[in-house]
Amino acid sequence: MSDIAKFIFGFKRFQKDYFCADSTVFQNLREEQKPRALLIGCSDSRVDPALLTGCAPGELFVVRNVANLVPPCEDDGGHHGVSAAVEFAVRSLEVEHIIVLGHCNCGGIKALLRVGGGGRSGAFIDAWVDIAAKARDQVLEELSTRDANVQQRACEQAAILISLENLLSFPWVRERVEAGKLYLHGWYFDFESGELFSYLPETKAFELLVPRCP
């Protein structure tokens, strides 16, 4: 119960800042939201998108799932939560940026690599992370002689590229990208060093965007 009490106290602090004080933030957000960016991040408790980006309520539309994955566009009548969120962000909110944010020591990517080695993590998790199976297979083939840590990091970053590729399989995403109205970004957060990397198509590599603290 101590954890729940902490959460309740945290809500009271949030309430004080945004409702009790003379704040107009939620007065302006009552009717609509106008975030300029969609961030697709991992469910990992160490990687909170709003905390990492310093965003206030209403500034960032967020989708979180295991391993920050985006499935390909599939019009099969199934339940597609991530696809629905992307559709709403792009077609209704008309966001200008989509950021896929991966991170080091990702449990979802560990599960993906475990499945590649013949292991199991769980029926739902294994099926979900299989979205990035191509990234896993590529890493295990190209880095077969490297240690597990190198393979893990490479797979985490390769999975981000799979999600960016899958985003372009949605016709209304591709149309806006080609029209210069939507920009896709692949970010990688190393919480061991505190560094942020961004994928650059020009170099085909994740380049340092924000260096570690001096």
C-alpha positions as CSV (number, residue, x, y, z in Angstrom):
1,M,0.0,0.0,0.0
2,S,2.9,2.3,0.5
3,D,3.4,2.4,-3.3
4,I,-0.2,3.3,-3.9
5,A,0.0,6.0,-1.2
6,K,3.0,7.4,-3.1
7,F,1.0,7.5,-6.3
8,I,-2.0,9.3,-4.6
9,F,0.4,11.8,-3.1
10,G,1.9,12.4,-6.5
11,F,-1.6,13.0,-8.0
12,K,-2.3,15.5,-5.2
13,R,0.9,17.4,-6.1
14,F,-0.1,17.3,-9.8
15,Q,-3.6,18.6,-8.8
16,K,-2.1,21.4,-6.8
17,D,0.2,22.5,-9.7
18,Y,-2.5,22.3,-12.5
19,F,-5.9,22.7,-10.8
20,C,-5.5,24.4,-7.4
21,A,-3.0,27.0,-8.5
22,D,-3.9,29.8,-11.0
23,S,-3.1,27.5,-14.0
24,T,-4.8,27.8,-17.3
25,V,-3.2,24.7,-18.8
26,F,-6.2,22.4,-18.5
27,Q,-8.7,25.2,-19.1
28,N,-7.1,25.5,-22.6
29,L,-7.1,21.7,-23.0
30,R,-10.7,21.0,-22.0
31,E,-12.1,21.1,-25.5
32,E,-9.1,19.8,-27.6
33,Q,-5.5,18.8,-27.7
34,K,-3.0,20.0,-30.2
35,P,0.3,18.1,-29.7
36,R,2.8,18.6,-32.5
37,A,4.5,15.2,-32.0
38,L,3.7,11.6,-31.5
39,L,6.2,9.6,-29.5
40,I,6.2,5.8,-29.7
41,G,8.1,4.6,-26.7
42,C,8.6,1.5,-24.6
43,S,6.5,0.5,-21.6
44,D,9.7,0.2,-19.5
45,S,9.3,2.2,-16.3
46,R,12.8,3.7,-16.7
47,V,11.9,5.5,-19.9
48,D,9.1,7.9,-19.4
49,P,8.6,10.0,-22.5
50,A,7.2,13.1,-20.9
51,L,9.9,13.1,-18.2
52,L,12.7,12.6,-20.7
53,T,11.5,15.4,-23.0
54,G,10.3,17.8,-20.4
55,C,6.8,18.1,-21.9
56,A,3.8,19.6,-20.1
57,P,0.3,18.1,-20.5
58,G,-1.0,18.5,-24.1
59,E,2.4,18.8,-25.7
60,L,3.1,15.1,-26.6
61,F,0.9,12.4,-27.9
62,V,2.3,9.1,-26.5
63,V,2.0,5.4,-27.4
64,R,3.9,2.9,-25.2
65,N,4.3,-0.8,-25.7
66,V,6.8,-3.6,-25.3
67,A,10.0,-2.6,-27.2
68,N,8.5,0.5,-28.7
69,L,7.3,-1.4,-31.8
70,V,5.1,-0.3,-34.7
71,P,3.4,-3.2,-36.6
72,P,3.0,-3.0,-40.4
73,C,-0.3,-1.7,-41.8
74,E,-2.7,-4.6,-41.7
75,D,-6.4,-4.0,-42.6
76,D,-7.6,-7.4,-41.4
77,G,-10.4,-6.3,-39.0
78,G,-8.3,-7.2,-35.9
79,H,-7.7,-5.1,-32.8
80,H,-4.7,-2.8,-33.6
81,G,-4.1,-0.5,-30.7
82,V,-0.8,1.0,-32.0
83,S,-2.1,1.4,-35.5
84,A,-5.2,3.1,-34.2
85,A,-3.2,5.6,-32.2
86,V,-0.9,6.4,-35.1
87,E,-4.0,6.9,-37.3
88,F,-5.5,9.3,-34.8
89,A,-2.3,11.2,-34.3
90,V,-1.6,11.6,-38.0
91,R,-5.1,12.0,-39.5
92,S,-7.0,13.8,-36.7
93,L,-4.4,15.6,-34.7
94,E,-2.1,16.2,-37.7
95,V,1.1,15.8,-35.8
96,E,4.2,17.1,-37.6
97,H,6.7,14.6,-36.0
98,I,6.7,11.0,-35.1
99,I,9.5,9.9,-32.8
100,V,10.3,6.2,-32.2
101,L,12.2,6.1,-28.9
102,G,14.2,3.0,-28.1
103,H,16.6,2.4,-25.2
104,C,19.4,0.3,-23.8
105,N,18.8,-2.9,-21.8
106,C,15.3,-3.4,-23.3
107,G,13.5,-6.4,-21.9
108,G,11.4,-6.7,-25.0
109,I,14.5,-7.0,-27.3
110,K,16.0,-9.5,-24.8
111,A,12.8,-11.6,-25.3
112,L,13.2,-11.2,-29.1
113,L,16.8,-12.5,-29.0
114,R,15.8,-15.3,-26.6
115,V,13.2,-16.5,-29.1
116,G,15.8,-16.4,-31.8
117,G,17.9,-18.7,-29.7
118,G,15.0,-21.1,-29.2
119,G,13.8,-19.7,-25.8
120,R,10.4,-18.5,-24.8
121,S,9.2,-15.5,-22.9
122,G,5.4,-15.8,-23.1
123,A,2.8,-16.3,-25.8
124,F,1.8,-12.6,-26.1
125,I,5.3,-11.2,-25.8
126,D,6.8,-13.6,-28.2
127,A,4.2,-12.9,-30.8
128,W,4.4,-9.2,-30.3
129,V,8.2,-8.8,-30.5
130,D,8.2,-11.0,-33.6
131,I,7.4,-7.7,-35.4
132,A,11.1,-7.0,-35.3
133,A,12.2,-10.6,-36.2
134,K,14.0,-9.2,-39.3
135,A,16.2,-7.0,-37.1
136,R,17.0,-9.9,-34.8
137,D,17.9,-12.2,-37.8
138,Q,20.1,-9.5,-39.3
139,V,22.0,-8.9,-36.1
140,L,22.5,-12.5,-35.3
141,E,23.9,-13.1,-38.8
142,E,26.1,-10.0,-39.0
143,L,27.3,-10.0,-35.4
144,S,27.4,-13.8,-34.7
145,T,30.9,-13.6,-33.2
146,R,30.2,-10.6,-31.0
147,D,29.1,-10.8,-27.3
148,A,25.5,-10.6,-26.1
149,N,25.7,-7.0,-25.1
150,V,26.8,-5.9,-28.5
151,Q,24.1,-7.9,-30.2
152,Q,21.5,-6.5,-27.7
153,R,22.4,-2.9,-28.5
154,A,22.5,-3.5,-32.2
155,C,19.1,-5.2,-32.1
156,E,17.6,-2.4,-30.1
157,Q,18.7,0.1,-32.7
158,A,17.7,-2.1,-35.6
159,A,14.2,-2.6,-34.2
160,I,13.8,1.2,-34.2
161,L,14.5,1.2,-38.0
162,I,11.9,-1.6,-38.5
163,S,9.3,0.6,-36.8
164,L,10.2,3.5,-38.9
165,E,9.9,1.3,-42.0
166,N,6.5,0.0,-40.8
167,L,5.2,3.5,-40.3
168,L,5.7,4.2,-44.0
169,S,3.5,1.2,-44.8
170,F,0.5,3.3,-43.7
171,P,-0.5,5.2,-46.8
172,W,-1.6,8.4,-44.9
173,V,1.8,8.4,-43.1
174,R,3.7,8.0,-46.4
175,E,1.7,10.7,-48.1
176,R,2.4,13.3,-45.4
177,V,6.0,12.4,-45.3
178,E,6.4,12.7,-49.0
179,A,4.6,16.0,-48.9
180,G,7.0,17.4,-46.3
181,K,4.2,17.7,-43.7
182,L,5.4,14.9,-41.4
183,Y,8.9,14.0,-40.2
184,L,10.0,10.6,-38.8
185,H,12.7,10.3,-36.1
186,G,14.5,7.3,-34.6
187,W,15.9,8.1,-31.2
188,Y,17.9,5.8,-28.9
189,F,18.3,6.6,-25.2
190,D,21.3,5.1,-23.3
191,F,20.3,5.4,-19.7
192,E,23.6,4.0,-18.6
193,S,25.5,7.0,-19.9
194,G,22.6,9.5,-20.1
195,E,23.2,10.0,-23.8
196,L,20.6,10.4,-26.6
197,F,21.3,9.2,-30.2
198,S,19.4,9.9,-33.4
199,Y,19.4,7.9,-36.6
200,L,20.7,9.8,-39.6
201,P,19.8,8.3,-43.0
202,E,22.9,10.1,-44.5
203,T,25.3,8.0,-42.4
204,K,23.0,5.0,-41.9
205,A,24.0,5.1,-38.2
206,F,22.8,6.4,-34.8
207,E,24.7,9.6,-34.2
208,L,25.1,11.3,-30.9
209,L,22.4,13.9,-30.5
210,V,22.8,14.9,-26.8
211,P,26.2,14.0,-25.1
212,R,26.6,12.8,-21.6
213,C,27.0,15.3,-18.8
214,P,30.4,16.9,-18.6
